[in-house]
Amino acid sequence: MNATRINITLGTKGGVGKTTVALHLADWFNQIKADVWLVDLDEENGTLRRFLPHAQHGDVHNESEVDALVVAADEQGYDLLLADLKAGSGVEMLAWFRGLPFEALAERGIRFTGFACITTDPDSVTTLLRWAYVIGNRIDYIVVRNYRDGQEIHALDRTSQGLDFIEQCRPRFIELPQLRPRYQAEINSRSLTLSGVIRSQDPIPGLTNIMVRHRLKEYQAAIFKQFEAHRDFILP
Amino acid sequence: MPIRLEPHRRAKVASKLEPFREFILELRQPQPMPTPYSVIANILKARYGLTVNPGSIHDFLRVRGLLKREHRSSGKKASGAYFQPKSDRHGKRVPQIEAAGRRVNQEAAQREAQKENEPLHLITTADLHYLTDEEIQQRKAK
């Protein structure tokens, strides 16, 4: 029996960093030579596919297309999947998750990891807690603390519900420091991943001079180091 | 001659939450996550007209040493009666409490039966219960 890990970005609030984390993960999988099946479940914007055109398209509103995630893992021998959810798809995906036969899947070696991106905005934490109330500790959680707007995420660290979640579900934590807005804007506008910029042989104005390239490498290394520390939650 | 109780020996007043002790504990069981205190307060208000602060529910459990019990994760859900009618301190049954207990038990049974079809419990940001520094320290100490 092959072990399989299905990684899904959980945050259903828009702009919290779901696709950013998915892109960093895809870069990391590429670096460690892990064979991953990428699925973009944002049929409206297709943001993941804009950066990674080889990602497969899936419609989060179509149950059979979401089922394909599990079926592919179970029948087609995929052992590592990464799915990027669409913002605002929480209710559909929660209903789908609630109906999953977790015990039967675990017996077949299939486990889920939810990447939950949170910011200082309490709504981002609320969306995480919704998942936790429905799914509980039947999946592994990696909470990505996106420091885009600051580091004080009180809705998780200072509420009874947030602390209950940490006690009950024992999530791992990853910190996503803020990338300089100027770099982020340049990278986004060119639909490049961080690795794409770092490895680029062609000059990219504002991004590929020796100093900027060094900063980007340092930034990426700090994130990869955290993925490495939690590889038992991310890899099969 | 009337007997005067000294201030420190004044008779204790039973908490209005006492009849709902088991009900609250049941809601606080991980299933898979404990129901937030704010939601419990809303349930008590809606079903029994009992107005109570979410923090008071937490204090009610804390002073009775029930916080550990609520976090136990045996996984086995209590079957049968959720609510055990309590006698008052003179050993007499209190009819109002027993009536409330019957209602709680009936609703618990209905809840079990309907569980599969329950709508998703979606917490909102307004439900978040922010803790004071002292409360956070207490939780960390445990």
Boltz contact constraints between the chains, C-beta under 6 A:
constraints:
  - contact:
      token1: [A, 94]
      token2: [B, 120]
      max_distance: 6.0
  - contact:
      token1: [A, 122]
      token2: [B, 125]
      max_distance: 6.0
  - contact:
      token1: [A, 123]
      token2: [B, 125]
      max_distance: 6.0
  - contact:
      token1: [A, 126]
      token2: [B, 123]
      max_distance: 6.0
  - contact:
      token1: [A, 126]
      token2: [B, 125]
      max_distance: 6.0
  - contact:
      token1: [A, 129]
      token2: [B, 123]
      max_distance: 6.0
  - contact:
      token1: [A, 130]
      token2: [B, 122]
      max_distance: 6.0
  - contact:
      token1: [A, 130]
      token2: [B, 123]
      max_distance: 6.0
  - contact:
      token1: [A, 132]
      token2: [B, 33]
      max_distance: 6.0
  - contact:
      token1: [A, 133]
      token2: [B, 33]
      max_distance: 6.0
  - contact:
      token1: [A, 133]
      token2: [B, 121]
      max_distance: 6.0
  - contact:
      token1: [A, 134]
      token2: [B, 120]
      max_distance: 6.0
  - contact:
      token1: [A, 136]
      token2: [B, 32]
      max_distance: 6.0
  - contact:
      token1: [A, 136]
      token2: [B, 33]
      max_distance: 6.0
  - contact:
      token1: [A, 155]
      token2: [B, 128]
      max_distance: 6.0
  - contact:
      token1: [A, 158]
      token2: [B, 130]
      max_distance: 6.0
  - contact:
      token1: [A, 158]
      token2: [B, 131]
      max_distance: 6.0
  - contact:
      token1: [A, 159]
      token2: [B, 128]
      max_distance: 6.0
  - contact:
      token1: [A, 159]
      token2: [B, 129]
      max_distance: 6.0
  - contact:
      token1: [A, 159]
      token2: [B, 130]
      max_distance: 6.0
  - contact:
      token1: [A, 160]
      token2: [B, 129]
      max_distance: 6.0
  - contact:
      token1: [A, 160]
      token2: [B, 131]
      max_distance: 6.0
  - contact:
      token1: [A, 161]
      token2: [B, 36]
      max_distance: 6.0
  - contact:
      token1: [A, 161]
      token2: [B, 128]
      max_distance: 6.0
  - contact:
      token1: [A, 163]
      token2: [B, 139]
      max_distance: 6.0
  - contact:
      token1: [A, 164]
      token2: [B, 34]
      max_distance: 6.0
  - contact:
      token1: [A, 168]
      token2: [B, 30]
      max_distance: 6.0
  - contact:
      token1: [A, 168]
      token2: [B, 33]
      max_distance: 6.0
